[in-house]
């Protein structure tokens, strides 16, 4: 039986007027995120993480000695602290940690590899705050989900210690949109379509190699990375990105937990205030992080 909440949500999203100009797209995604609001027990603290505008969110039971580094989605072109605060804070609650969400630089103003550089800078900030690497989880959605792995590769290449784990939500890891799911899932995905992905990739790369591992981590050497959780919806055009990432990580002997959620759309976690499956997915991811930080 179909989930009535996701049926209603898909219809709502499909009926939206879609902006094509970047400034309006940014305003729209921020407004939708802010409209969800925050739980009453969430505290917010603005900080500069080695020059990257960022904020801590925390809930009463958060462990001050551990942290989630949250990388928002939006195709490296849109998205912000405002658009994702409501989900980043609940990710931290589920993980039992504080969350450091970063407002990394975006294209077209700041193309690749600015987002990767800012993610590494923020990771260094956490280490400088005295948080041990084995107490840090890197989490992100969509472009941010791909950035989780791209940042891990850059962190490793910089000679820094690995984080405890990575949690990739509906990750975008292929700048060329080669997955068959862009065709066979096109009718079921109300959010992401191939032309938009290719436009955002072109904007982000600004002439850089689409196979650069920091942008498209499916072309990276993943051996030695920490455990990964990959959550993806069965209705997503980006489904094959997750399948390819899981396969390649597994072939590199990385511990991978791949979860394909029936009926779910792109980053359904964003809709957790109105979608029970979004809340369940966050709880599941939080459990993965808790276990990784405990060394289990």
C-alpha positions as MATLAB code, in Angstrom:
seq = 'XXXXXXXXXXXXXXXXXXXXXXXXXXXXXXXXXXXXXXXXXXXXXXXXXXXXXXXXXXXXXXXXXXXXXXXXXXXXXXXXXXXXXXXXXXXXXXXXXXXXXXXXXXXXXXXXXXXXXXXXXXXXXXXXXXXXXXXXXXXXXXXXXXXXXXXXXXXXXXXXXXXXXXXXXXXXXXXXXXXXXXXXXXXXXXXXXXXXXXXXXXXXXXXXXXXXXXXXXXXXXXXXXXXXXXXXXXXXXXXXXXXXXXXXXXXXXXXXXXXXXXXXXXXXXXXXXXXXXXXXXXXXXXXXXXXXXXXX';
ca = [
       0.000    0.000    0.000;
       1.357    3.400   -0.960;
       2.485    5.769    1.782;
      -0.185    8.509    1.730;
       2.226   11.109    3.117;
       4.721   10.708    0.294;
       1.923   10.601   -2.297;
       0.634   13.950   -1.039;
       4.125   15.407   -0.835;
       5.032   14.359   -4.377;
       1.881   16.035   -5.667;
       2.694   19.212   -3.750;
       6.254   19.360   -5.103;
       5.164   18.561   -8.653;
       2.724   21.464   -8.512;
       5.282   24.082   -7.514;
       6.297   26.875   -9.864;
       9.985   26.346  -10.591;
      12.320   29.310  -10.849;
      15.119   29.157  -13.407;
      17.141   32.163  -12.216;
      19.704   31.304   -9.529;
      18.899   34.177   -7.178;
      15.221   33.211   -7.073;
      16.054   29.518   -6.707;
      18.131   30.438   -3.659;
      15.324   32.489   -2.147;
      12.844   29.679   -2.728;
      14.871   26.903   -1.101;
      15.686   29.110    1.892;
      12.049   30.079    2.359;
      10.945   26.451    2.292;
      13.524   25.485    4.897;
      12.702   28.382    7.188;
       9.008   27.594    6.894;
       9.542   24.296    8.707;
      11.047   26.056   11.725;
      13.076   24.512   14.531;
      12.184   22.392   17.524;
      11.877   24.522   20.658;
      14.866   22.889   22.370;
      17.379   23.592   19.563;
      20.041   26.216   20.274;
      21.937   27.983   17.493;
      25.386   29.577   17.698;
      26.996   31.371   14.761;
      30.737   30.766   14.352;
      33.531   31.158   11.813;
      35.126   27.784   11.085;
      38.539   28.862    9.806;
      36.878   31.629    7.838;
      33.872   29.588    6.696;
      30.543   31.021    7.931;
      29.015   28.255   10.027;
      26.715   27.530   12.918;
      26.437   25.070   15.739;
      23.037   23.594   16.490;
      22.546   21.465   19.561;
      19.850   19.801   21.617;
      19.886   19.206   25.396;
      21.424   15.715   25.311;
      24.131   16.487   22.754;
      27.613   15.232   23.597;
      29.980   18.216   23.517;
      32.932   15.929   22.731;
      31.531   14.723   19.405;
      30.199   16.458   16.316;
      28.452   16.115   12.990;
      29.917   18.215   10.192;
      26.904   18.920    7.974;
      27.252   19.778    4.258;
      24.018   21.011    2.698;
      22.693   20.113   -0.726;
      21.594   22.287   -3.615;
      23.789   21.332   -6.540;
      26.665   23.512   -5.285;
      24.590   26.448   -6.571;
      21.739   26.913   -4.074;
      21.081   26.019   -0.431;
      22.313   27.531    2.811;
      22.232   27.322    6.576;
      18.652   28.615    6.425;
      17.452   25.969    3.976;
      18.857   23.052    5.964;
      18.905   24.148    9.624;
      15.761   22.178   10.422;
      17.279   18.923    9.160;
      20.885   19.490   10.310;
      19.715   20.051   13.872;
      17.640   16.862   13.881;
      20.531   14.874   12.421;
      22.580   15.985   15.419;
      19.787   15.065   17.822;
      19.538   11.570   16.324;
      23.323   11.164   16.459;
      23.580   12.460   20.024;
      26.040   15.164   18.943;
      26.196   18.846   18.186;
      26.037   19.750   14.490;
      28.386   22.167   12.766;
      26.679   23.167    9.509;
      28.756   25.220    7.104;
      27.812   27.862    4.548;
      30.428   26.807    2.019;
      31.082   28.985   -1.016;
      28.896   28.216   -4.022;
      28.980   28.550   -7.795;
      28.852   30.479  -10.018;
      30.546   33.002   -7.740;
      32.917   30.391   -6.319;
      33.220   27.291   -8.513;
      34.944   23.979   -7.801;
      36.948   23.298   -5.663;
      35.755   26.047   -3.275;
      33.168   23.806   -1.560;
      35.783   21.101   -0.980;
      38.291   23.594    0.393;
      35.718   25.015    2.811;
      34.718   21.537    3.992;
      38.329   20.667    4.775;
      38.788   24.012    6.548;
      35.746   23.288    8.706;
      37.043   19.797    9.504;
      40.344   21.332   10.602;
      38.338   23.724   12.788;
      36.670   20.798   14.573;
      40.054   19.194   15.205;
      41.393   22.520   16.488;
      38.460   22.669   18.914;
      39.806   19.497   20.482;
      37.257   17.112   18.993;
      38.930   13.821   18.172;
      38.553   12.613   14.573;
      36.983    9.366   15.751;
      34.227   11.488   17.310;
      33.372   13.323   14.070;
      30.825   12.224   11.463;
      30.571   13.972    8.099;
      26.996   14.128    6.838;
      25.459   15.702    3.763;
      22.585   15.527    1.315;
      22.470   15.598   -2.494;
      25.511   17.625   -3.618;
      26.467   17.675    0.046;
      26.212   13.880    0.063;
      28.766   13.683   -2.724;
      30.806   16.328   -0.949;
      30.979   14.044    2.093;
      33.098   11.614    0.090;
      34.938   14.294   -1.891;
      35.882   16.022    1.363;
      36.998   12.722    2.889;
      39.331   12.190   -0.053;
      40.704   15.731    0.335;
      41.059   15.276    4.100;
      43.033   12.084    3.545;
      45.175   13.672    0.839;
      45.943   16.567    3.189;
      47.386   14.099    5.697;
      44.620   14.598    8.235;
      43.120   11.712   10.209;
      39.889   10.112    9.020;
      36.540   10.980   10.547;
      34.593    8.193   12.238;
      32.145    7.782    9.372;
      30.266    9.408    6.518;
      26.498    9.541    6.022;
      25.477   10.301    2.435;
      21.837   11.245    1.881;
      20.726   10.944   -1.767;
      24.313   11.678   -2.848;
      25.228   13.240   -6.198;
      28.570   11.737   -7.207;
      28.527   11.780  -11.028;
      28.955   15.161  -12.719;
      28.014   13.673  -16.127;
      24.650   12.180  -15.088;
      25.391    8.832  -16.724;
      23.121    6.696  -14.537;
      20.228    4.843  -16.179;
      17.970    6.010  -13.360;
      17.946    9.481  -14.922;
      15.773    7.839  -17.587;
      13.856    5.088  -15.811;
      13.133    7.156  -12.679;
      12.384   10.432  -14.473;
       8.623   10.022  -14.179;
       8.718    9.232  -10.441;
      11.088   11.996   -9.285;
       9.374   15.386   -8.824;
      12.589   17.126   -7.783;
      15.691   16.266   -9.831;
      15.912   15.884  -13.606;
      18.917   15.381  -15.860;
      18.926   18.833  -17.522;
      19.046   20.538  -14.115;
      21.850   18.254  -12.920;
      23.915   18.967  -16.021;
      23.324   22.710  -15.679;
      24.454   22.679  -12.056;
      27.470   20.512  -12.893;
      28.543   22.919  -15.638;
      28.073   25.885  -13.307;
      30.000   24.241  -10.478;
      32.879   22.852  -12.535;
      33.393   25.993  -14.646;
      35.558   24.031  -17.062;
      37.169   21.658  -14.539;
      37.395   17.929  -15.248;
      33.999   16.278  -14.530;
      35.902   13.175  -13.452;
      37.896   14.952  -10.741;
      37.585   12.717   -7.654;
      36.843   15.665   -5.378;
      33.823   16.549   -7.533;
      32.865   13.041   -8.684;
      34.188   10.674   -6.001;
      33.227    7.588   -8.009;
      36.514    8.285   -9.816;
      38.534    8.452   -6.598;
      40.585    5.848   -4.757;
      38.190    5.077   -1.923;
      40.318    2.477   -0.176;
      40.992    3.417    3.441;
      37.954    5.659    3.869;
      35.836    5.241    7.016;
      32.469    3.432    6.990;
      29.723    4.942    4.848;
      25.957    4.977    5.184;
      24.187    5.711    1.902;
      20.458    6.424    2.012;
      18.574    6.886   -1.245;
      14.943    6.840   -2.316;
      13.667    4.234   -4.769;
      11.908    6.984   -6.757;
      15.026    9.109   -7.322;
      16.732    9.865  -10.599;
      19.938    9.840   -8.533;
      19.377    6.224   -7.472;
      22.187    4.945   -9.701;
      24.637    7.427   -8.170;
      24.133    5.700   -4.830;
      24.350    2.228   -6.340;
      27.610    3.051   -8.125;
      29.109    4.699   -5.046;
      28.202    1.719   -2.844;
      29.630   -0.758   -5.359;
      32.910    1.095   -5.774;
      33.326    1.697   -2.056;
      32.628   -1.961   -1.342;
      35.144   -3.037   -3.978;
      37.673   -0.842   -2.176;
      36.941   -2.679    1.096;
      35.112    0.264    2.640;
      32.326   -0.798    4.995;
      29.099    0.326    3.315;
      25.497    0.301    4.486;
      23.276    0.997    1.455;
      19.629    1.722    2.252;
      17.109    2.057   -0.588;
      13.879    3.450    0.847;
      10.694    2.409   -1.011;
       8.695    5.231   -2.628;
      10.966    7.947   -1.263;
      12.009   11.022   -3.230;
      15.195   13.050   -3.266;
      16.352   13.958    0.276;
      13.029   13.063    1.854;
      14.659   13.830    5.217;
      14.087   17.532    4.491;
      10.365   16.926    4.891;
      10.598   15.196    8.278;
       8.121   17.595    9.952;
       5.372   16.237    7.669;
       6.801   12.874    6.608;
       7.171    9.987    9.048;
       9.570    8.192    6.699;
      11.834   11.240    6.866;
      11.901   11.007   10.650;
      12.607    7.276   10.507;
      15.478    7.797    8.064;
      17.049   10.408   10.333;
      16.773    8.090   13.330;
      18.360    5.277   11.299;
      21.237    7.509   10.227;
      21.678    8.779   13.764;
      22.023    5.208   15.008;
      24.730    4.569   12.407;
      26.658    7.632   13.592;
      26.267    6.720   17.264;
      27.664    3.251   16.630;
      30.571    4.582   14.576;
      31.527    7.110   17.225;
      31.386    4.387   19.864;
      33.642    2.251   17.674;
      31.010   -0.435   17.190;
];
